Amino acid sequence: MKRLLLAILLICAGCASSTPRDNVPSYPLLDDRAMIAAVSSSLHQVHDLSAQGFIELSEAGGDRVRLNAAFVMCPPNQARLRAWKFGQAVFDLTIRPDGAWLASDRDHAGKIQVSASQLAHSLAMLNGEFLDSPDLRLHDEDGELIAERARPGEPNVVCIIDRTTRTIRRYTVEDDQKRKRLSLDQMGF
């Protein structure tokens, strides 16, 4: 009897999905430019966005800290990003049409070296502005469309789009040495 019960449990465990599936519909495949236009059009229809997750801050020496975070955005030019650790606010970034502000507690003020206006510009790309750029370089990698933009004096931006669901899976902003400065990834729907 114990062996039968064990066999049933093993069969059930073997049939269980190991990774949760996103609840996102699939669409017919499109060529690169049509895919960019479709995803950009969808992004421009977003009126507000909110998310919870984690932010990982890292130093050049390799030290890292992971913070809880909440993000809200009202495209095209209003957003707020708040991060905390153990229930205490670490920083609060507010972006409005008249400017961007970064507030942090005294203990972390020196450790958070980020340009609020540069981060505001990077976050503004979430509304489709990035995909509207005529100078995007596009290529396919493992069934995903990679869109890249590099302009003199601006950070390099990489966007990875799932072709079958027409969803963005990752945004990465890199400096001129190709070091990641901002990465929005592990997005689930």
C-alpha positions in Angstrom: 0.0 0.0 0.0 2.9 2.4 0.9 4.5 1.6 -2.5 1.3 2.4 -4.4 0.9 5.7 -2.5 4.5 6.6 -3.2 4.1 5.7 -6.9 1.0 7.9 -7.2 2.8 10.8 -5.5 5.8 10.4 -7.9 3.6 10.3 -10.9 1.7 13.4 -9.8 4.9 15.2 -9.0 6.2 14.3 -12.4 3.1 15.7 -14.1 3.2 19.0 -12.3 4.5 22.0 -14.2 7.9 23.0 -12.9 7.6 26.7 -13.9 4.4 28.8 -13.9 3.2 29.8 -17.3 2.3 33.4 -18.0 -1.3 34.0 -18.9 -0.5 35.9 -22.1 -2.1 35.1 -25.4 0.0 34.1 -28.4 -0.1 36.0 -31.7 0.9 35.3 -35.3 4.6 36.1 -36.0 5.5 39.4 -37.6 8.6 40.7 -39.4 10.9 42.8 -37.2 9.5 46.3 -38.1 5.9 45.2 -37.8 6.6 43.6 -34.4 8.2 46.9 -33.2 5.2 48.8 -34.4 2.7 46.5 -32.8 4.5 46.5 -29.4 5.0 50.3 -29.5 1.3 50.8 -30.3 0.4 48.7 -27.3 2.7 50.6 -25.0 1.2 54.0 -26.1 -2.2 52.7 -25.0 -1.1 52.3 -21.4 -2.6 54.9 -19.2 -1.1 53.8 -15.9 1.3 51.2 -14.7 2.1 49.8 -11.3 4.4 47.1 -10.1 6.0 45.6 -7.0 9.3 43.8 -7.0 12.9 44.1 -6.0 15.7 46.5 -6.8 19.3 45.4 -6.5 21.9 48.2 -6.0 25.5 47.2 -6.7 28.8 49.0 -6.2 31.8 48.7 -8.4 33.5 46.5 -5.8 30.8 43.9 -6.1 28.8 44.7 -2.9 25.1 44.4 -3.5 21.9 45.1 -1.6 18.5 44.0 -2.5 15.5 46.2 -1.7 11.8 45.8 -1.8 10.3 48.2 -4.3 7.0 49.7 -5.6 6.7 51.5 -8.9 3.8 53.5 -10.4 3.8 55.4 -13.7 1.4 57.6 -15.5 2.9 57.9 -19.0 4.5 59.9 -20.5 6.1 61.9 -17.8 5.1 61.0 -14.3 6.4 58.2 -12.2 7.4 57.2 -8.7 9.8 54.5 -7.5 10.1 53.8 -3.8 12.5 51.3 -2.2 12.8 50.1 1.3 14.6 47.5 3.4 13.2 45.9 6.6 10.2 48.3 6.5 12.4 51.5 6.3 12.4 53.7 3.3 15.8 53.8 1.5 14.9 56.1 -1.4 12.0 57.7 -3.1 12.3 58.8 -6.8 9.6 61.1 -8.0 9.4 62.1 -11.7 7.0 64.9 -12.8 6.8 67.2 -15.8 8.7 69.9 -13.9 11.6 67.8 -12.8 12.9 64.7 -11.0 13.7 64.3 -7.3 15.5 61.7 -5.4 15.0 61.6 -1.6 16.8 59.2 0.7 17.6 58.7 4.3 20.8 60.0 5.7 22.4 56.5 6.1 22.0 55.8 2.4 22.3 59.2 0.8 26.0 58.8 -0.1 25.6 55.3 -1.3 22.8 56.0 -3.8 24.7 57.7 -6.6 22.2 58.0 -9.4 21.2 60.9 -11.5 17.5 61.3 -11.0 17.1 63.0 -14.3 18.9 60.3 -16.2 16.9 57.6 -14.4 13.7 59.6 -15.3 14.8 59.6 -19.0 15.4 55.8 -18.8 12.0 55.1 -17.3 10.3 57.3 -19.8 11.2 54.7 -22.4 8.6 52.4 -20.9 5.9 54.3 -22.7 7.0 53.3 -26.2 9.3 56.2 -26.9 12.3 53.9 -27.2 10.6 51.6 -29.8 9.6 54.7 -31.9 13.3 55.5 -32.4 14.2 55.3 -36.1 17.8 54.3 -35.3 17.0 50.9 -33.6 19.2 48.0 -34.5 17.1 44.8 -34.7 18.1 41.2 -34.7 16.7 37.8 -33.7 18.1 35.6 -30.9 16.5 32.4 -29.9 13.0 33.4 -31.0 13.2 36.8 -29.3 13.5 40.1 -31.1 16.4 42.2 -29.7 16.1 46.0 -30.2 19.2 48.1 -29.4 19.9 51.8 -29.6 23.3 53.4 -29.0 23.6 57.2 -29.4 26.7 59.3 -28.7 26.4 60.8 -25.2 23.5 58.5 -24.2 23.4 55.1 -22.6 23.0 52.0 -24.7 19.5 50.6 -24.4 18.6 47.0 -25.1 15.0 45.7 -25.2 14.1 42.0 -25.5 10.7 41.2 -27.0 9.0 37.8 -26.9 7.8 37.3 -30.5 5.0 34.9 -29.8 3.3 37.0 -27.0 4.5 40.4 -28.3 5.6 41.3 -24.7 8.8 43.0 -23.5 10.8 40.6 -21.3 13.7 42.9 -20.5 15.0 46.4 -20.7 18.6 47.1 -20.0 20.4 50.4 -19.9 24.2 50.2 -20.2 27.0 52.7 -19.9 29.7 53.2 -22.5 31.7 50.3 -21.0 28.7 48.0 -21.5 28.0 47.8 -17.7 24.4 47.4 -16.8 23.1 50.5 -15.1 19.4 49.7 -15.1 17.8 46.4 -15.8 14.0 45.7 -15.8 13.6 42.0 -16.1 11.8 38.9 -14.8 8.5 40.4 -15.7 5.5 38.2 -15.4 2.0 38.7 -16.6 
